[in-house]
Amino acid sequence: MDHLNPVLSGATAFASLLASIYFLKFWRKTADLLFLFFAAAFAIDAVARFVLAVVQVTNASEPIYFIPRLITFTLIALSIAGKNALPKKRE
């Protein structure tokens, strides 16, 4: 069962990478910063999960691996807050 964790972490990293590419596609169509921030957040998440799957994490270094998650969730929160703070366009 110990060998299953890196495989699942790699699959999750791949899913995050696909989500990042998906949001980049929408950003290219709309030029909306929300999609760009989401793409960056998922790309950071993909890299962090890949590193966690490859590197042997010790108890002493484990808190360092939460920094990319903090950046990811901060990007998502800032993008949503920025989208809600912008005035609506009148048609």
Residue frames as qw, qx, qy, qz and C-alpha x, y, z in Angstrom:
[[0.000, 0.881, 0.473, 0.000, 0.00, 0.00, 0.00],
 [0.361, -0.678, 0.077, 0.635, 2.98, 2.33, 0.39],
 [0.332, -0.045, 0.571, 0.750, 3.48, 2.45, -3.36],
 [0.140, 0.681, 0.683, 0.223, -0.05, 3.67, -4.04],
 [0.169, -0.834, -0.231, 0.472, 0.42, 7.12, -2.51],
 [0.200, -0.450, 0.395, 0.776, 2.91, 8.42, -5.14],
 [0.156, 0.278, 0.797, 0.514, 0.73, 7.09, -7.94],
 [0.044, -0.793, -0.608, 0.025, -2.34, 8.89, -6.60],
 [0.223, -0.753, -0.007, 0.619, -0.32, 12.06, -6.00],
 [0.229, -0.180, 0.597, 0.748, 0.93, 11.92, -9.58],
 [0.079, 0.524, 0.776, 0.342, -2.62, 11.46, -10.87],
 [0.133, -0.858, -0.398, 0.295, -3.77, 14.45, -8.82],
 [0.260, -0.557, 0.265, 0.743, -0.86, 16.51, -10.17],
 [0.186, 0.125, 0.729, 0.647, -1.86, 15.57, -13.70],
 [0.014, -0.728, -0.680, -0.084, -5.48, 16.54, -13.02],
 [0.198, -0.814, -0.137, 0.529, -4.32, 19.92, -11.68],
 [0.259, -0.299, 0.507, 0.766, -2.20, 20.42, -14.79],
 [0.114, 0.417, 0.776, 0.458, -5.19, 19.66, -17.01],
 [0.103, -0.841, -0.494, 0.192, -7.32, 22.12, -15.04],
 [0.264, -0.638, 0.143, 0.709, -4.61, 24.74, -15.51],
 [0.192, -0.012, 0.670, 0.717, -4.57, 24.19, -19.27],
 [0.018, 0.633, 0.754, 0.174, -8.37, 24.32, -19.33],
 [0.148, -0.861, -0.285, 0.395, -8.41, 27.70, -17.55],
 [0.273, -0.423, 0.382, 0.775, -5.67, 29.01, -19.86],
 [0.181, 0.334, 0.758, 0.531, -7.91, 28.19, -22.81],
 [0.071, -0.832, -0.551, -0.004, -10.71, 30.29, -21.34],
 [0.297, -0.728, 0.005, 0.618, -8.29, 33.11, -20.50],
 [0.289, -0.113, 0.559, 0.769, -7.12, 33.24, -24.13],
 [0.057, 0.562, 0.719, 0.404, -10.75, 33.53, -25.31],
 [0.226, -0.868, -0.435, -0.080, -11.92, 36.12, -22.77],
 [0.374, 0.469, -0.283, 0.749, -8.74, 37.84, -21.45],
 [0.578, -0.717, -0.086, -0.380, -10.35, 37.72, -17.99],
 [0.101, 0.598, -0.682, 0.409, -7.83, 37.77, -15.15],
 [0.770, -0.277, 0.379, -0.431, -9.96, 35.34, -13.12],
 [0.972, 0.232, -0.024, -0.036, -9.10, 32.54, -15.53],
 [0.501, 0.637, -0.462, 0.360, -5.42, 33.50, -15.59],
 [0.292, -0.557, 0.585, -0.512, -5.20, 33.43, -11.78],
 [0.903, -0.100, 0.287, -0.304, -7.01, 30.09, -11.65],
 [0.864, 0.436, -0.225, 0.110, -4.63, 28.69, -14.27],
 [0.229, 0.644, -0.568, 0.458, -1.62, 29.88, -12.28],
 [0.579, -0.427, 0.491, -0.491, -3.04, 28.46, -9.07],
 [0.971, 0.059, 0.160, -0.168, -3.63, 25.04, -10.59],
 [0.694, 0.569, -0.370, 0.241, -0.18, 25.06, -12.23],
 [0.078, -0.610, 0.612, -0.497, 1.45, 25.77, -8.86],
 [0.790, -0.225, 0.396, -0.410, -0.67, 23.01, -7.32],
 [0.940, 0.318, -0.118, -0.041, 0.40, 20.56, -10.04],
 [0.457, 0.604, -0.531, 0.378, 4.08, 21.26, -9.48],
 [0.341, -0.510, 0.577, -0.539, 3.74, 21.02, -5.69],
 [0.903, -0.075, 0.267, -0.329, 1.88, 17.70, -5.88],
 [0.842, 0.442, -0.290, 0.107, 4.45, 16.30, -8.31],
 [0.186, 0.611, -0.607, 0.473, 7.27, 17.27, -5.97],
 [0.602, -0.363, 0.495, -0.510, 5.43, 15.69, -3.04],
 [0.971, 0.139, 0.037, -0.189, 5.06, 12.47, -5.04],
 [0.737, 0.509, -0.358, 0.264, 8.75, 12.34, -5.93],
 [0.128, 0.568, -0.559, 0.590, 10.47, 13.63, -2.78],
 [0.593, -0.334, -0.699, 0.218, 10.59, 11.71, 0.50],
 [0.214, -0.732, 0.026, -0.646, 9.04, 14.13, 3.02],
 [0.447, -0.078, -0.714, 0.534, 10.31, 14.14, 6.60],
 [0.297, -0.769, -0.549, 0.140, 8.45, 15.52, 9.60],
 [0.362, -0.541, -0.039, 0.758, 10.91, 18.40, 9.88],
 [0.092, -0.134, 0.443, 0.881, 10.48, 19.55, 6.26],
 [0.106, 0.514, 0.840, 0.136, 6.75, 18.88, 5.96],
 [0.042, 0.793, 0.368, -0.484, 5.57, 22.45, 6.77],
 [0.112, -0.443, 0.420, 0.784, 7.61, 23.81, 3.83],
 [0.087, 0.167, 0.849, 0.493, 5.39, 21.91, 1.41],
 [0.060, 0.714, 0.666, -0.207, 2.33, 23.82, 2.56],
 [0.093, -0.536, 0.092, 0.834, 3.67, 27.12, 1.18],
 [0.040, -0.017, -0.677, -0.735, 2.60, 26.33, -2.42],
 [0.141, -0.558, -0.814, -0.079, -0.89, 25.49, -1.14],
 [0.151, -0.681, -0.330, 0.636, -1.00, 28.82, 0.69],
 [0.027, -0.337, 0.384, 0.859, -0.03, 30.59, -2.54],
 [0.059, -0.241, -0.847, -0.470, -2.59, 28.58, -4.51],
 [0.150, -0.671, -0.716, 0.121, -5.49, 29.34, -2.21],
 [0.140, -0.616, -0.106, 0.768, -4.44, 32.99, -1.93],
 [0.015, -0.125, 0.571, 0.811, -4.47, 33.32, -5.72],
 [0.129, -0.444, -0.835, -0.298, -7.92, 31.77, -5.92],
 [0.190, -0.710, -0.541, 0.409, -9.28, 34.00, -3.14],
 [0.125, -0.501, 0.118, 0.848, -7.75, 37.14, -4.69],
 [0.011, -0.065, -0.694, -0.717, -9.12, 36.32, -8.12],
 [0.164, -0.598, -0.776, -0.111, -12.64, 35.79, -6.79],
 [0.216, -0.709, -0.336, 0.581, -12.45, 38.94, -4.65],
 [0.127, -0.333, 0.336, 0.872, -11.11, 40.93, -7.59],
 [0.044, -0.287, -0.779, -0.555, -13.86, 39.68, -9.86],
 [0.211, -0.706, -0.672, 0.077, -16.55, 40.64, -7.34],
 [0.259, -0.627, -0.156, 0.718, -15.00, 44.06, -6.70],
 [0.166, -0.007, 0.489, 0.856, -15.04, 45.11, -10.35],
 [0.438, 0.372, 0.253, -0.778, -18.03, 47.18, -11.43],
 [0.575, 0.355, 0.733, 0.077, -20.46, 45.47, -13.74],
 [0.081, -0.080, 0.477, 0.871, -20.57, 46.59, -17.38],
 [0.472, 0.496, 0.446, -0.576, -23.89, 48.04, -18.48],
 [0.331, 0.127, 0.760, 0.544, -25.15, 46.96, -21.82]]
